[in-house]
Amino acid sequence: MLEDKVMQFDAGDRIFSEGEHGDIMYILLQGAVDLTMKVDRGETILKTVSSPNEFFGEMALLDDRPRSASAVATRRTRVIAVDGQTFETMILTNGKFALKIIKVLAERIRNSNNQVSELIETMPRERIARSMADYAIHHGERIHEGAIKVNIEAMKTWINGHIGASVEEIDAAIFRLLKLESILWAPTSAKTKECAILPQTFVQENDRRSVG
């Protein structure tokens, strides 16, 4: 029974890692999971799985190759673990499930092609802006009108580790955004330059999860 295969993860727990052998796919019951891929010297978020009954990790059952991405829970998460035998039975006996698998795979192929092109073509400062939105969503403090307050130094460290951009590139991108008033210094940081405010419009425009 699938109910016997429910697993639970806390925020930050790694469900599986890119490059490792996999023999299980997962169906989301509750929570959210980031699917990430290594790029340059860091990682980029390919997709966030957050809707109940969404599945991920299925490619390991279809092509018997190493995981092409990592999966990390972003909050308390419950999933159903489905092994190869159970997956095959579901495909053969449940036409709706098989059709859903086909549609999802087709969509992901299209999205993957777009993401590869984006990674190749996107300017560093645009990648940094998107990473700023990622950081704010996960680690920022939500304040009025959908804006998010972030600590500048913590955000720079996070971006450097996730996409490999140099500190100089990150500083230049942040300075440009402040000059254009796309982001703002927090009122309490006018002198210390410790925290910044990312308006809701900035986060929405640069949230990679909304792409595709």
C-alpha positions in Angstrom: 0.0 0.0 0.0 1.2 3.5 -0.9 0.1 4.7 2.6 2.9 2.5 4.0 5.5 4.4 2.1 5.0 7.9 3.4 8.1 9.8 4.3 8.6 13.1 6.1 11.3 15.7 5.8 12.1 18.9 7.6 13.1 22.2 5.9 16.6 21.9 4.6 16.6 18.1 4.4 18.0 16.6 1.2 15.8 14.0 -0.3 18.3 13.0 -3.0 21.4 14.5 -4.7 22.4 15.1 -8.2 24.6 12.4 -9.6 23.6 9.6 -7.3 21.8 6.5 -8.4 18.1 6.5 -7.8 15.5 3.8 -7.7 12.6 5.8 -6.2 10.3 8.6 -7.3 8.2 10.7 -5.0 4.7 12.0 -4.9 4.2 15.2 -2.9 1.5 15.1 -0.2 2.3 18.3 1.7 5.1 20.9 1.8 7.5 22.1 -0.9 10.6 20.8 -2.6 13.3 22.6 -4.6 14.8 20.8 -7.5 18.3 22.2 -8.1 21.1 21.6 -10.6 24.8 22.4 -10.3 26.0 25.3 -12.5 29.3 27.1 -12.5 30.5 27.0 -8.9 27.0 26.9 -7.3 23.5 25.7 -7.9 20.4 27.0 -9.7 16.8 26.2 -8.8 15.1 24.4 -11.7 11.6 24.1 -10.2 9.8 24.2 -6.9 7.3 21.3 -6.4 4.6 22.6 -4.1 1.2 21.3 -5.3 -0.2 18.1 -3.7 0.1 15.0 -6.0 2.9 16.5 -8.0 5.7 14.0 -8.5 9.5 14.3 -8.9 12.5 12.0 -9.3 10.7 9.8 -11.9 13.5 10.0 -14.5 15.6 7.6 -12.3 13.0 5.0 -12.8 12.6 5.6 -16.6 16.2 5.7 -17.8 18.3 4.1 -15.0 20.8 7.0 -15.1 22.1 9.0 -12.2 19.9 11.8 -10.8 20.1 14.9 -13.0 19.1 17.2 -10.1 19.0 17.4 -6.3 15.8 17.6 -4.3 15.7 19.6 -1.0 12.7 20.2 1.2 12.0 23.9 1.8 9.6 23.4 4.6 8.0 20.5 6.5 7.2 18.0 3.7 5.5 14.7 3.4 5.9 12.5 0.3 5.0 9.0 -0.9 8.0 7.0 -2.0 7.3 4.9 -5.1 9.8 2.1 -6.2 10.2 0.8 -9.7 7.9 -2.2 -9.3 5.1 0.0 -7.9 5.6 2.6 -10.6 5.4 0.0 -13.4 2.2 -1.4 -11.9 0.7 2.1 -11.7 1.6 2.8 -15.4 0.1 -0.5 -16.6 -3.1 -0.5 -14.6 -3.9 3.2 -14.4 -4.4 4.9 -17.7 -4.9 8.4 -16.2 -1.7 8.1 -14.3 0.2 7.0 -17.4 -1.2 9.9 -19.4 -0.2 12.3 -16.7 3.3 11.0 -16.7 3.5 11.5 -20.5 2.2 15.1 -20.3 4.4 16.1 -17.4 7.5 14.7 -19.1 6.7 16.5 -22.3 6.3 19.8 -20.4 9.5 19.3 -18.5 11.5 18.6 -21.7 10.2 22.0 -23.1 11.0 23.8 -19.8 14.4 22.2 -19.6 15.3 23.4 -23.1 14.2 26.9 -22.1 16.2 26.8 -18.9 19.4 25.6 -20.6 19.1 28.4 -23.1 18.5 30.8 -20.2 21.5 29.6 -18.3 23.6 30.1 -21.4 22.2 33.5 -22.5 21.2 35.3 -19.3 23.6 38.1 -18.2 25.2 37.6 -14.8 23.4 40.6 -13.3 20.0 39.0 -14.4 21.0 35.7 -12.8 22.0 37.6 -9.6 18.6 39.4 -9.5 16.9 36.1 -9.8 19.0 34.6 -7.0 18.2 37.7 -4.9 14.5 36.8 -5.3 15.2 33.2 -4.5 17.0 34.2 -1.3 14.3 36.6 -0.3 11.6 34.0 -0.7 13.4 31.5 1.4 15.2 33.6 4.0 13.9 37.1 4.0 11.5 38.8 6.3 8.1 39.6 4.8 6.9 43.1 5.6 4.2 45.5 4.3 2.7 45.3 0.8 4.4 42.0 -0.1 7.9 43.5 0.1 10.7 41.4 1.7 13.5 42.6 3.9 16.9 40.9 3.5 20.3 41.1 5.2 22.8 42.2 2.4 25.9 40.3 3.5 24.0 37.1 4.2 22.3 37.4 0.8 25.6 38.0 -1.0 27.1 34.9 0.7 24.1 32.8 -0.3 24.2 34.0 -3.9 28.0 33.3 -4.2 27.5 29.8 -3.0 24.5 29.0 -5.2 25.4 30.4 -8.6 29.1 31.0 -8.3 29.0 34.7 -9.1 32.0 36.6 -7.6 31.5 39.0 -4.8 32.5 41.9 -7.1 29.8 40.9 -9.6 27.2 40.7 -6.8 28.2 44.0 -5.3 28.0 45.7 -8.7 24.5 44.2 -9.4 23.2 45.3 -6.0 24.6 48.8 -6.4 23.0 49.1 -9.8 19.6 48.0 -8.5 19.8 50.4 -5.6 20.8 53.3 -7.9 17.8 52.4 -10.1 15.6 52.1 -7.0 14.6 48.7 -8.1 15.4 47.7 -4.5 15.8 50.1 -1.5 17.8 50.4 1.6 15.8 49.5 4.7 14.9 52.6 6.7 16.8 51.2 9.7 19.9 50.7 7.5 20.2 54.1 5.9 23.6 54.5 7.5 24.7 51.0 8.3 23.8 49.6 4.9 23.0 46.3 6.6 19.5 45.5 5.1 17.6 46.1 1.9 14.0 46.0 0.9 13.0 44.0 -2.2 9.6 45.3 -3.3 6.9 42.8 -4.3 7.2 43.8 -8.0 11.0 43.0 -8.0 10.5 39.6 -6.4 7.7 38.7 -8.8 9.6 39.8 -11.9 12.7 37.8 -10.9 11.1 34.7 -9.3 12.4 31.8 -11.5 9.6 29.5 -10.1 7.0 31.5 -12.1 8.8 30.9 -15.3 7.1 28.4 -17.6 
